[in-house]
Amino acid sequence: MIPSFQTSRVPLAVKTGVPLLVAIAVALLGALVYLELVAILTTNT
């Protein structure tokens, strides 16, 4: 069954792509928060 093989390939790409996007978003948010904290700490001292 070739159609079932092709349709099973799409969810696999989604399963690997979505966590990647989530990880990138979390990393960007973490970097922004880290930079904010560093800026606050450096301006306070």
GUSEPA-200964 format. One record per atom (N, C-alpha, C, O): atom name; x, z, y. Coordinates in pm, 1 decimal. Each point is the difference from the previous one (the first is absolute). Layout:
N
  name         u         w         v
    CA         X         Z         Y
...
END
This chain:
45
  name         u         w         v
     N      83.6       0.0    -120.1
    CA     -83.6       0.0     120.1
     C      87.9       0.0     126.4
     O      50.5     104.3      41.5
     N     -33.6    -220.7      17.4
    CA      86.1     -11.9     117.8
     C     -64.5      61.6     125.8
     O      69.3      66.6      76.8
     N    -201.7     -87.8     -54.0
    CA     -61.8      58.9     120.2
     C      14.8     151.6       5.7
     O      27.6      55.5     106.3
     N     -45.9      12.5    -220.6
    CA      10.3     145.6      -1.0
     C     143.5      43.9      30.0
     O      22.6     105.3      59.5
     N      73.7    -187.3    -101.4
    CA     140.0      33.1      27.0
     C      30.6     -12.7     149.2
     O      75.2      79.5      56.4
     N    -135.4    -182.0       7.0
    CA      24.2     -19.1     143.0
     C     -69.7     107.5      82.8
     O      53.2      44.3     101.8
     N    -172.3      -2.2    -145.3
    CA     -72.0     101.8      76.2
     C      65.4     136.6     -17.5
     O      -9.5      85.1      88.5
     N      75.5     -63.5    -201.4
    CA      67.3     127.7     -22.2
     C     129.8       7.4      80.2
     O      57.1     107.7      16.7
     N     -11.5    -221.3      32.3
    CA     123.6      -1.1      78.9
     C     -26.9      45.3     143.6
     O      88.7      54.3      65.8
     N    -211.1     -76.8     -17.2
    CA     -32.2      35.7     138.6
     C      -6.2     151.7      20.5
     O      61.7      50.0      94.1
     N    -133.7      25.5    -178.7
    CA      -1.8     146.0      18.6
     C     138.6      62.4     -12.5
     O      27.8     102.5      62.1
     N      59.0    -163.8    -141.9
    CA     136.0      50.5     -14.3
     C      74.6     -11.5     132.5
     O      72.4      91.5      39.2
     N     -90.2    -204.0      29.6
    CA      64.4     -18.6     129.8
     C     -57.7      97.1     102.1
     O      72.1      51.4      85.5
     N    -203.1     -26.4     -94.8
    CA     -64.1      93.7      92.2
     C      48.9     142.0     -27.5
     O      25.6      77.1      92.5
     N     -13.2     -43.6    -221.6
    CA      45.0     135.3     -36.2
     C     142.2      25.6      46.7
     O      34.7     113.8      31.6
     N      47.9    -216.8     -26.6
    CA     137.9      19.1      44.6
     C      12.9     -17.9     150.8
     O      90.1      57.0      61.4
     N    -179.0    -135.3      -1.2
    CA       9.5     -27.2     143.4
     C     -58.3     110.2      86.1
     O      56.4      33.4     104.2
     N    -169.1      23.9    -146.2
    CA     -65.7     103.8      80.4
     C      86.2     125.3      12.7
     O      17.3      49.3     111.5
     N      37.6       4.6    -220.5
    CA      88.6     116.7      14.7
     C     121.4     -29.7      87.5
     O      49.9      88.6      69.4
     N      -2.4    -212.7     -72.3
    CA     112.1     -38.5      85.8
     C     -39.2       9.8     147.0
     O      74.6      54.5      81.3
     N    -192.7    -107.8     -47.6
    CA     -47.3       7.2     138.1
     C     -21.5     144.6      42.3
     O      33.5      38.1     112.1
     N     -89.9      42.7    -202.7
    CA     -23.1     141.7      30.5
     C     133.3      71.1      22.3
     O      13.5      80.5      92.1
     N      84.2    -110.3    -176.4
    CA     131.7      63.3      14.1
     C      65.6     -39.0     131.8
     O      63.0      83.2      65.4
     N     -77.6    -209.9     -26.3
    CA      57.5     -46.4     126.6
     C     -68.8      68.7     117.8
     O      65.9      41.4      95.3
     N    -199.1     -29.2    -102.3
    CA     -74.7      65.0     107.7
     C      40.1     146.6      12.4
     O      19.8      50.5     110.5
     N      -7.9      17.4    -224.2
    CA      39.6     141.8       1.0
     C     141.9      14.9      54.1
     O      28.7      93.6      74.6
     N      59.2    -185.0    -112.0
    CA     138.3       6.6      47.9
     C       5.9     -21.0     150.9
     O      75.6      68.2      69.1
     N    -155.1    -162.4     -17.6
    CA      -2.8     -24.4     144.3
     C     -54.8     120.8      74.4
     O      54.6      39.9     102.9
     N    -163.7      19.2    -155.2
    CA     -57.3     119.0      63.0
     C      99.8     114.9      -3.7
     O      15.3      72.4      98.4
     N      52.3     -55.6    -211.0
    CA      99.2     106.4     -11.7
     C     114.4     -19.9      98.3
     O      48.8      96.5      58.7
     N      -5.7    -220.3     -40.3
    CA     108.4     -28.7      93.7
     C     -44.1      29.1     143.1
     O      77.7      53.8      78.9
     N    -201.2     -88.9     -44.8
    CA     -51.6      26.4     134.5
     C      -7.0     149.5      26.6
     O      41.1      46.4     106.4
     N     -93.2      29.4    -202.8
    CA      -9.5     145.6      15.3
     C     139.5      61.0      11.1
     O      22.2      90.4      80.5
     N      71.1    -139.6    -160.6
    CA     137.5      50.3       3.5
     C      63.7     -26.7     136.5
     O      66.3      87.1      56.2
     N     -86.8    -207.9      -3.5
    CA      56.3     -33.2     131.1
     C     -62.8      85.2     109.5
     O      68.4      42.0      93.2
     N    -198.8     -16.5    -104.5
    CA     -68.6      85.3      97.7
     C      58.1     140.9      -2.8
     O      27.1      58.6     104.7
     N      -8.2      -4.6    -224.8
    CA      55.2     135.6     -13.8
     C     141.9       6.3      55.4
     O      36.2      96.5      67.3
     N      43.6    -198.1     -95.2
    CA     137.7      -3.2      50.7
     C      -0.2      -6.7     152.3
     O      79.8      67.1      65.4
     N    -169.4    -147.9      -8.7
    CA      -7.8     -12.2     145.8
     C     -40.8     132.9      62.5
     O      55.2      39.7     102.6
     N    -151.3      29.1    -163.5
    CA     -46.1     129.2      52.7
     C     112.1     103.5      -8.7
     O      22.7      76.5      93.7
     N      46.6     -75.3    -207.2
    CA     107.2      98.7     -18.4
     C     116.1     -26.5      95.0
     O      59.8      94.1      52.3
     N     -27.8    -219.6     -29.6
    CA     113.8     -32.0      86.4
     C     -33.7      24.7     146.8
     O      89.2      32.3      78.4
     N    -215.7     -46.8     -39.5
    CA     -37.5      22.6     139.6
     C     -14.5     149.2      28.2
     O      20.3      43.1     113.5
     N     -55.0      36.1    -214.3
    CA     -16.9     143.9      19.9
     C     134.3      70.0      16.1
     O      10.4      96.9      75.2
     N      91.3    -144.1    -144.1
    CA     129.8      67.5       6.8
     C      74.4     -39.8     126.3
     O     111.4      46.8      23.4
END
